Amino acid sequence: MIPCADLSHAGSTYRIVDLPALAGDGLARLPWVHRIVLENLLRCSSEDPAMRAVAADWLARGSSQAEIAFHPGRILMHDTTCGPALVDIAACRSAVAEAGGDPARLNPGLPIDISTDHSLAVDAYATPDATARNMAREMGRNAERYAFMKWATKALSNLTVYPPGAGIMHTINLERLATVATTEVRGGVAWACPDTLIGTDSHTPMINGLGVLGWGVGGLEAESVMFAMPVMMRAPSVVGVRLTGRLGEGALATDLALAATHLLRGVELSGRFVEFFGPGVSTLSVGERAVVANMAPEYGASSGYFPIDGRCLDYLAATGRSAGHAAFVEAYARRAGLWFDPQAEPRYDHVLHLDLDTVCATLAGPRRPQDPVALDGIRAALGLDAKPAATAPGAVPQGAVVIAAITSCTNTSDPRLVVAAGLLARKARRLGLTPKPWVKTSLAPGSPTAERYLRRAGLLEDLEAVGFGIVGYGCTTCIGNSGPLGALAQAAIEAGAVAPVAVLSGNRNFPGRVHPQLDLAFLASPPLVVACALAGDLDRDLARDPLAHTSSGAAVHLADLWPSGAEIDAALALALDPGDVDAAYGAAEASAAWAQLQAPDTALYPWDQASTYLRRPPFASLSERSRLGRYTAHPILVVGDDITTDHISPAGAIPRASAAADYLVARGEAADDLNVFASRRGNWEVMLRGLFTNRSVRNLLDPAIPAGSTVHAPTGDILPLWRAAARYRGNGEPVVLVAGERYGMGSSRDWAAKGVALLGVRAVLASSFERIHRSNLVNMGVLPLRLPTGITPATLGLRAGDRLEVHAEQVGMHGQAPIAIHRREGGVERFVAQIAVETSLELETLGMGGILPMILQRVLSDRESHQRG
């Protein structure tokens, strides 16, 4: 039996896993992440003697290589990851019904919360009615998808959808959903336990800032968890970051997050968890912690965990949670051994140190979030001359800021950052400053509470006066929904006169992500975004050069506008009201447009063959087969390092001159309003045509190949990838994909793996994989193989006509796969790749051709067992 104890609180008694009794004096040496995972293992696998033995061995050794089952308490999704997942479920229900089964058996077994935040675009800005106009366009473009989501709420249990305007998923989670500690009934007994979750977005770890353990997974893995499969994992390797000191004057949470990202990118973190400890942790608010935790995928980790302490209780109170619940959280966390001790020195696999006193205002970019740029180093980062270039009056200058966006849950969920931007705007307004006319400005907070506290502090009008009125409540520019550029900027770009730049308070700045015409972007705090909009260009030293001049010609520097910590504190005291959360979300959820949306009321979704948004996918089928085996394959695509999921499967606007656009226009869609790729993820035909079309992607098979295309080796024809894949498939010829370091970094989007699978790829050979994408490949039945040290896409020098002989008949966890390259000239080169498979469940998944065929087989097997019984 596992060690248990009773927790009595407020007249109720709960059973808890007694970690202090189990670990004894060793508890203080356990990372808090390990404590939560151990509690979950013992509580949820108490009847499994093997799992109890794993826990005992883990405690004795301080680490474990055993495979364990983690059972999250809930799942968090958003509209463009839930959409594909729900399409998969609807297709699986259809397949079950066609096989004679009961489609209702495919029903989620734990709570699923879905935000509608990834489809809002910045069409209107800097006008009083921008929010209303943008939301109307959003509903008009996405009504069919949203009706499908409403169908799911009727057909499936345990599923809640938050309508457009209700905010960004991670902010909703912080402000409303997360409980920190919760209760459940197990075997008729009430248990107290930690709040845990997985989310189908890589920034799910934002909730780690509130002491809740959660991380991002692909939509396919989430689908398996919905249907009673655990998250199979190794006991996590934890990297500790010791924080000392405190943030100084002028330094903000954004600056800390960028400093942490730079520091942690120096350590291999794929599949590892990061935990923050030390006395500096106690100086940070939950809002500040959440900014750092949000960027866990940018520093390459599964988590950025901050343990439960008094700051968490303060946040619960500030967001309207009851005093009784906060008291329960404290009582449980202290008794269960989960309460933070700033003097503790847990045993980590690796420890880094970050002195908060050294953090200062900074940016990151212009192409990666881990590359810090000092205020006086921007010109050099852009490759501009030390002396600003002369520009004709009114002309768009070099280094022009064409997008300045306060966007993303990353930096708008902390009111301190938004209020700081408002104070800078107030000072600029008093001096008569406005953004330059080529700058597209926007403010899209993660929470609808922002409008209330900004208005209460008198800062909303100040922001509106300098172009930063609220354009809606969603992800917008951060995920590429930045909308069209301003006319001046567009004309300058088309004339080839400038290398345009975006400045945003988001979390990613990969080339083409913010806008398909922009390769350069800097991440910055919200007040710094406003300052850059006022400057109009980055051909300057932001620390010393004037940002702008008043109407009388007086120079205005950044220091003249930057708010002090005392000013921010005073504005926050005036702004915040705990009652805002329930009131703002209640108003958003009372959306008339959402209530009026009609949806089917059937167990099976009625597929419409004419739909351009929702198509039954071919991979959610019993006909899928394993891609393992011994075969000789053509390399359909060879790419270098840092290929992100944005490069693989775009999320932003569908370009008019593209195969995806041709497909849609041929089916009656308006060429001037094709929506974004993210909104079309329910249509596999559109997504297939968008693969690798980011203009910065280079197919190393031949430098002349355009993005999204390849050489069909037998004929020498240069074709779009999807056409070449169809030819190879028609001739029965296998294909593989070869990539460099960090393949699949960035977003959790499962379409980056689904698309590769639809190309017929049987294996991806890469120097290294980012965690979520590797898992997504496995769940689509595609074998991930790691290239040996010293062998890279560049050293391989693959060309059309070369073929790779892959020996993957027998695969095992961390096993080896012999590879032979048959050169078109006749030579043969051999090496051994490592099989990047982590768990027995992944092996089973590959053997069955993917997670969806596995789910289908299990549902139908359960039916047959029930019939025999």
N, C-alpha and C positions, 0 to 999 in steps of 0.2 A: 504493500500500500504506500501511496505517496504521503509525505507529512502534510497534514492539514491543520488548520486552526479555525476558530470561530471569531468573527469580527462583529461586535455589537456596536450599533450606532443608531442614534435617534429612534430607539424603540424597535429596531429590526436587527436580526442576526443573519450574518452571511458566512458561508464557508469560503476560506481562502487557501491557496497554496502557501505553506509556511516556509518561504525561502530562508529566512533567518535561522530557523531550526535545521533546515536541510544543509545549509552552507556553513553555519557556525561562524568562526572567526574569518573564514575565507570569503564571506560575503563582501567585505570591503574591498577585496581585490578583484571582484567581478565587475566588468563594465556594465552599465545600466542596460545597454542593449541586450547583453547576455542574460541578465536577470529576467527581462520581459520575455525573451524567446524561451528560456527555461520554464518560466511559469506557464506559458502557453503549451509547451510540450507535455508537462506533467499533468496539467488540467485536462487537456483534450485527448491525451493518449494514456490515461491512467490505467486502462485495462490492457495495455500492451506491455508485456514484460520486457521486450526488446528495447522499447523507448525508455522505460525506467532504468534499464541498464546503461543506456547511452547517457542519460542525465547524471547517473552516479559517476560514470567514468569521466564525463566532462568536468564535474566539480572537482574530482580528484586530481586531474591533470591540468585544469585551467584552460583547456582547449579540447577540441574534438574534430576529427575528420569524418565522423559518422554522418550518414544521410538522415535528416529529420523531417518531420511533417509539421508545418506551421499552419494553423487554422485562424485566418483573420476574422475579425468580428463583423466586418462590413466591406463593401466595395464602393469606390467613388469613380464616376465616369463623367465625361462631357459629351456634347451632342455629336462631335465628329469622331469620337472613339466608340461611343455607345451605338452610333448609327451602323457602322460595319458589324459590330458584335450582334446587334439586334437583327440585322439582315442575315447573319450566319445562323442565329437561333431560329428565325422564321423559315429559312431554307431547310435547316435540320428538322424542324417540325413537319415541313412538307415531305421530306424524305422518310421520316418515321411513319407518317400516315400512308404514304405510297407502299411501304413495306408491311402494312397491316397493323402497325402499332398505334398507340394512343399518343397523339402529339402533346397532350396536357402533361405527360410525364416529364417533358422538358420544361422545368419550372425552377427558377432560382431558389436556393435554400437558405439564403441569408440576405440582409437588407442591401439594396443597391440604390444609391442616390445619384441622380444625373442632372448636371447643370446644362443650360443652353447658352453657351458663352463663346463658342468658337466660330460663329457665323456672322457676327456683327462686323460690318466694314465701315470705314470712315469715308463715306460718300460726301456728307455735308460736314462743314466745320466752320468755326468762328462766326456762327450765326446763332441767335437765341433758340431757333427751332431745330438745331442740329440733331438732338437726341430723338425727337419725334420723327424726323425725316429718316434718320438712319434705321430706326426700329421698324418703321413702315416698310422700307426697302428690304430689310432682313426678313420680315414675315412674308412679303410678296415673293421673294426669291425661294424661300425655303418651306413654304406651306405644306408641300407634299411630304417632305422629310419630317416635319414636325407632327403632321397627322399620323405618320407611321410611328413616331415615338408615343403618341397618345394611344394608338392601338396597343402598343406593348404594355402600357399601364393597365389596360383592360384584360389582355390575354395572359399576362404574367403576374404572379404575386410578388410581394416584397420589393416592388420597384416604384420609386418616386421620381418624377421629373419636375425640375424647377424651371419655370418658363423664361423666355427672353426678358432681360431687364432685371433679373434677380441676382446678377453678379457672376463672378468667376468662381469656378468650382473650389479652388483652394482657399479663397476668402470665405466662401460659404461654409466650408469645413471649419475654418478657424473661428468664425464668428457665431456659428449656429449649431453645426452638427457634432463636433468633437465634444466628448464628455470627459476625457482624460482617464477617468475610472468609470466603470459601468457595472451592471449586474446581469446575470443570466440564470436561467433555470436548467439544471443538468441532472437528470435522474431524479427529478422531483425535489431537488435541493437548490436553494437560492445561493448562488456564488457571487462574490465580488471579484472583479478582475480588471486588468488594464483595457482601455479602449485601443484597439488595433485595427488596421485596415490595409488594403492594397488599392491602388488607383491606376486607371488606364491613362496616366499622364506622367511623364518623367518627373514633373515637379511636385508630385504628391508628397515628397518629404518636407514640404513647407510646414506641415502639421507637426513635424518633429520639434519645431520651436515652442510648441505648447506642451511638450512632454509626451506626445502621442507617437508611438512607433508605427510608421506606415511608409511604404515605398512604392515606386512605380513599376508596373508590369505591362506587358503587351496585352492587347484586347483578347488575344487567343488564350493566354494563360488565365486571364480573368474569367473567360467563359468556362474553363475547366473548373475553377473554384466555385462558380455559380452552381455547378452541378455536382457538388459534394466531393470534389477532389481537393486535397490540401495543396498548399504551396510546398513542393519538395525542395529542400535546400541543404547545404552543408551548414554546420554550426558556423555562424558568420565570423570572419576575420574582422577585427575592429581596430581602426586606427584612431588614436586619441590625439586631440588638439588641445594643448594646455593654454588657456587664456589667462593672461595677467594684465594688470593695469586697468585703465578705463578709457573710453573714447574721449578725445580732447575737443576743445573748441573748434568748430568748423568741420569736424569729421562726422559723417552720418552712417547709418546702417548700410547703405549702398556701398560706401567706400570699404567698410569691413568685409562685406560679401565678396567684393572684387579682390581684396587682399587675400582672403581665405582661398578663393578660387585659384589665384596664382600660386600660392604656397602649396596647395594640395595637388595641383597638376604635376608637381615634381615627384609624386609618389604613384606607383601603379595601384589603382583603386578599383579596377573592374571587379565587380562582385563583392567588394568589401564595404563595410559600414564605417562611417565616421561618427565619432562622439566627441563633444566638447566638454571639457572639465576644467577645474581650477578656479581660483578666486575671481577671475575676470568674468566668468559666466554670470555671477550674481549681480554684476553692474548693468547687465543688459535687460531691457524689457522684452516681453514676448514678441512685440512687434519687430524689434531689432533682431532677435534670434530668428524669427520666421524668414526674414530677408536672406540671412545666411543659409538657413536650412533649405530654402527654396532652390538655391543654386547647386544642390548636391549633384545633379546630372552634369552641370558645367565643370565641376571639379572631378567628375568621373566616379562618384560613389553611389551606393544604394541609399544612404541616409546621411543626414547631418544632424544627429540627435542631441537635444538639450534635455537633461533630466527634469523631473517634476520638482518644483520648489515654490516658494512664496510668490514669486513673480507670476507663476501660472495661475495662482489663486487670484491675484490682482487682476489679471486679464479676464478671468471668468466673470468677476464682478463688473469690470468695465464694459463688458459686452452683454450684460443683462442676465447672466445666469444667476440662479438663486443662491443665497448665502448658505442654505441647507446643502445644496449640491457641492459647493466649494468645501464645506466642512467634511462631507463624505469623502471627497477626493483626498483631502489631507489625511484624514484618519486611515484610509486604506493605504495610501502610498507610504506612510510612516510605518504602519504595522507590517506591510508586505515587503519592506526593505527596498522600496523604489524611490524614496525621498532623497533628494540631492544633498551631498555633503561637499562643500567647496574645498575642503582640505583633503579629501580622499585622493588616493593615487592608485587607481585600478591598474590591473595588469593588461596592457594593450600589446598588440603585435608590433606596433610602431608608434612612436610619439613625436609630435611636432610641437613647436612653441610659437605662439603669436602674441606679441605684446600690443595690447590695444592702444597704448600711448603713441605707438609709431604710425598708426593709421591716419591718413590725411586725404583731403579731397582729391579724387582721381577719376579717370575715365578708363575704359577698356576697349581695345580694338586695334585697327579698324576691321579685323576679319574674324577674331576669336575672342571669346569672353575671358580667357586666361591671360591675355596680354595687357598688362596695365600701362597706362600712359599718363604721365604727370601733366599738370595744367600747362607747363611750359614746354612740353614735348610733343604737342599735337601736330604742329607743322612738320616736324621731322617724321612722325609716324605716317603722315600722308605723302611724304616724299616731296614736299614743297620747299622752295628756296627759303633761306633764312630771312630774306627781306621780302615783305609782302609784294605781290605782283600789282602793278598799276592796272586799274579797271576804270573804264569809262563810267561816268555818272549814270546810275540807274541800271547798269549792266549787271548780269549775274556773275559774281567773281569766282576765282579758283577756290576750291575748298568750300563751295557754297553748301550751306545747310538747307536741304530741300524738304526734309521731314524733321520736325521736332515734336516728339510724342511722349507725353506722360502716360504710360501704358503699362499693362501687365500687373498681375497679382504680386509679382516679386517686390515691387516698390510702392504700390498703392494700397497694400493691406495694412501698412504701418502708417497711422494718421500723422505721425510726426514728420514723415517725409512729404506728405501732401501739404500739410500746413506750412512747412518750410518753403515749398514752392509758392504758396499763396502769399507769404510774407515778402519773398523776393519780388513777386509780381506787384505787390502793393507799392514797394519802393520805386519800382520802375514806372508804374503808373503816375506816381506823384511827380516824377521827373519828365513826364510826357513821352516816355519811350514806348515803342511798339516794334513787333517783329518786322523784319524786312519782307517785302511783298512776295518774294519767291519761296518763302518758308511756309510749309503746310503744318499747322499747329493743331494739337488735339489733347484732350484730357479724357481718358477712359478709365475710371476707377474700377477696382475689383469689387467694390461694395456699393450698393445704393445708399448706404449710410453717409457716404462722402458728401453728397449734396447737402445733407442736413447739417453736418458739423461745419462745413465750409461756409454755409450761409449764416449759421449762428455766430461764427467768428468774424463775419463781415468780409471774408476773403474771396467768396465766389465772384463778386463783381470785379474785384481786382484781377483775378485770373481771366475773366471774360474780356476785360479791357485790353489785355495783352495777347488775345487770341486763344487762350486756353480754356474756353468754355467746355462743359461736359458734352461729349458726343455720343454717350451711351455707356452701358456697363457690360463690358466684355473684353476679350483678349485683343482685338483689333490689330494694331500695328505690330505688336510683339510676335504674332504668328503669321504676319504677311498680309493681313486684311487692312492695309493702309489706304486703300482706295487710290484713285488717280492723283497724280501729282498736279500742282498748280500750273497754270498756263505758262508763266515765265520760266519755271524750272524745266517743263517739258520741252519748250522751244530751245532752251540752251543746250539741253542734252542732245536733242535731235540735230542741232547744228555742230555738235562735237566740241562745244566751247568750254565745257567744264567737266570735272570729275566730281559728281555730286556726292553728298554725304548725308547720312541720317544720324540723328542723335535721339536716343530713346532710353527710357527707364525700364527696359526689358531685361531679358536674361540671355538672349542669343543675338549674334550679329554676323552669322555666316553670310558669305556673298549671295545675294539674291533672295535672302529670307525675308527681309523687311519689305522689299519691293523688287520685282524682277529686273528693274533697270539700275538698281543700286548695288554695287559691290563693296561699298565702304560704309561702315556704320560704327558708331561708338555707343557703348553703354554708359549711362551716367545717372546720377541722382536726379529726382524731379526738379529741385531748384536749379541744378546745372543745365537741365534741358531747357528751362525757360531762359536762362542766361545765353545759351547758344542760339536760341531763336532771335533774341534781341541783337546779338552780334551779326547774325546772318551768314557768317562764314567762319571757318576754322583756320584761316591763313593768318594766325596770330598767336601770341603768347597770352593765354587766358589769365595767367596770374598777374601779368604786368601791363599788357597793352590795354587800351580802352576797349570796352565792349561796344560803346556807342557814344553819341554826343547829344546833348540837349539841344533844344531849338535855338538857344543862345550860343551854342558852340562849345559848351563846357564838356570836358571829357568825363565819362562815367566808367569806372572800373568795377570789376567783379566784387572787390572788397566793399565798394560803396553800397552794394545791393544785398550782400550776403547777410542773412539773419543770424543773430547771436543765439546761443543756447537758451539764454534767459527769455528772449523774445519768443522763441518757439514754445517754451514751457508756458508762458503767459497766454499765448493764443490757444494752446491745447486746453488749458484750464477753462477757458471760455467756450471752447468748441464742443467738447465731448459730453455726451449724455447717454447713460446706459440704456435708456428707453428707445434710443434711435434704432437699435438692431431689429427688434420685433416690429416696430412701426414701419421702417423702410422696407423690410422684406415682406411684411404683410401687404403693403401697397403694391409691391412688384408682383406678388403671386396672385393678386386679384385682377390680373390682366384680362381685359374684355376680349382682346384679339385672341388670346389663348383659349379662353372659355368658349368662344364661338367656333373654334376649329373643329370640324367634323372628322371622326375617325371610325374605321370599321369596328364591329363588335363581334368578332369571330375568333375561334381558336386558331385557325389557319389564316395567314395573311393572304389576301386576294391579289396575287401578282398581276401587274398590268404590263403587258408586253410593249406598250407604247411609252412607258415611263422612261425618262432620261435620268432619273435620280435613283431608282430602286430596281435592280435586276437580280434575279436569283443567281447566286455565284456557283460556278462549276465545282469548286473545291469542297463545298458542304454537301458531300455525297458519299454514298457507300461504294461508289466505283473507284475512289482514290486508292492507289496502291503504293507500297513502299518504294522509295527512290534509292535504297541501298543496293549494293551489289558490286560486281566487277564490270567495268565498262570503259570505253575509250571515247572521250568527249572533246568537242570543239570549245575553246574559250570564247563565249559569246561577248564577254566584256572584260576588260582589264583596266583597273583604276588604281590610283595612287593612295596616299595617306589622307586621313581626315575626311573621308566621304561620309557625310551625315545622312540621316534619314530624310532631311530636306532635299539633299541632292538626289536621293533615290526616288522619293515619291513626294512631289511638291504639294504644298498646302494652299498657296496663294492663288491669285487671279489666273484664270485660264487664258493664255495669250490667243489673240484672234488668229495669228499665223501659226497654228499648231494642229497636229493630228487629232488631238482631243476636241479642238474647236470644230474641225471639219466633220467629225462624227456627230457632234451635237447639232450643228447647223443643218446637216443633212436630215436630221430628225425633227426639224421645226423650231429649234431654239433661236432666239435673237442673237445675232452675231455681236452686238454691242453690249450684251449683258449676259455672259455665260456663267456668272457666279465664280466661285473659287473651287479649286480641286478638293479642298477639305469637305465641301458640301456635296461632292459627287462620289464620296467613298462608298456609297451604296450601289454604285454602278461600276462593275469590274471592267467594262469595256472602256470607259473613260480613264480609269486609273491606269490600266495597262498602257494606254497611249501616252501617258504622262511620264513614264519611268525614265529617270536619268536625263531629263530634258533641261535641267538647270545648265545654263550656258557655261558655267565654270567647270563642268564635268568633262574630262578628257579620256577618251577610249584609247589606251596606250597600244592597242593593236596597230594603229596607224594614226599619226598626228593630223591627218586630213579629214578624219571622220567627224562629222558634226555631232553635237550633244544629242543623246537619245538614239544614236544609230550605231551600226556595226558593219563589219564586212562579213558577208555570207561566204565562208571559205570555199565551198565547192565551185561557186560561180564567179567570185570576186565582186559581186554586186554590193554596193553600199546601200543598206536598207534601214528603216526604222527598226529598233530592237524587236518590236512585237511582230513585225512582218518576217524578219529573219528567224525568229523563234518558231513561227508557224511553218516555215520551210523546213527547218531542222526536224521539227516534230513530224511533219508529213513524210519525211524520208527516214524516220526512225533513228535519227542521229542525236545522241545525248549532248547536253551542253553543261558547262560549268562557268563560274564567275571567279575572277582572281582580284584581290584587293590588298591594300597596304595596311598601315597601322590605324587602329581605332575605327575600323569599319563599322558603320551603323551608329556613330555617336549622335547625340542630340535627342530628338523627340522619341516618344515610345511608339509612334504610329506603326501599327501592324501591317499597314499596306506596303511598307518598304520590304517586308518579307512576303506578303501575299503576291505582290507584283513579280518579285523574283521567281516565286514558285510558278506563277502563270507563264513565265517565259520558258518553263521546262527545266530550269536549273536544278541539277541533282545535288550539287555540292558547291559551297563557297569556300575558297582557299584564301585566307587572309593572314596578314602578319599578326593582327590582334583584332578582337571584337569588343564592342561595347556590350554590356551585360544584357540589356533588354532586347536589343536586336538579335543577339545570339539565341536567346530564348524563343523569340518570334520565328526565327528560321527553323529551329527544331520543331516548333508547333505547326509549321507548314510542311514538315517532312523533309526539309532541306538540311543536309548534313554540313555542319560547320567544321572546317579543318584549319588548324593553325600551321602556317608555314614555319619551318625551322629557322633558327637564328642565322642570319647571314643571307637568307634567300628572300628576296623581295620581288614585287612586280618589275622593278627596274632591272634587277640582276637576271631575272628570268628572260626578259626581252622577248616575250611571246609575240608572234605574228600570225596573221591569218594563214591557216594551213597547218600550223602546229596543233598537235592533239595531246591531251593528257589522259594517260591510262590510270584509272583510280581503282585501288583494291579496297573496297568497303563492303565485302561480303559478311565479315564478322566484325562487328563494332562493339567496343566496350568503353566504359567510362575512362577517359584520359588514355585511351589506347592509341595505337599507331595505325596509319594507313599508308602503305607504300604507294608512291606516285612515280610514274615514268612519263617523261615528256618525249614524244616522238616528233622530231623536227621535220618540217616539210622537206628539208634537204636530205633527210635520211638518218641523221644522228639520233641517239637516245641518251637522255640524262635522267638520273634517278635521285630521288630523295624520299624521306619519310616525314609525313605530316602527322601532327597530333590531333586526335579526335577530340573536339571541344564539346564533350557531352558530360554533364555534371551529375545526373541522377539516374536511378533505374527507371523512373517514370519517363524521363526523356528518351531512354533507349526504347521503351515500349512504344512511345509516341512515334519515333522514327520507323519502327517496325510495322506500324499500322498505317503509315502514310500521312500522319498528322493528327492533331488533337481533335479535329471535328469528326473524322471517321471513327476515332476511338470513342468519342461521346456517343455517336450513333450506335456503334456496336454494343456499348454498355447498356444503353436504353433498351435496345431490342433483345439483348440477352436477359435483362431483368424481366422483360415481358414473357420470354419463353420459360424462364425459371418459375415465374408466377403461374403460368398456365399448367406446367407440369405439377406444381405443388397443389 
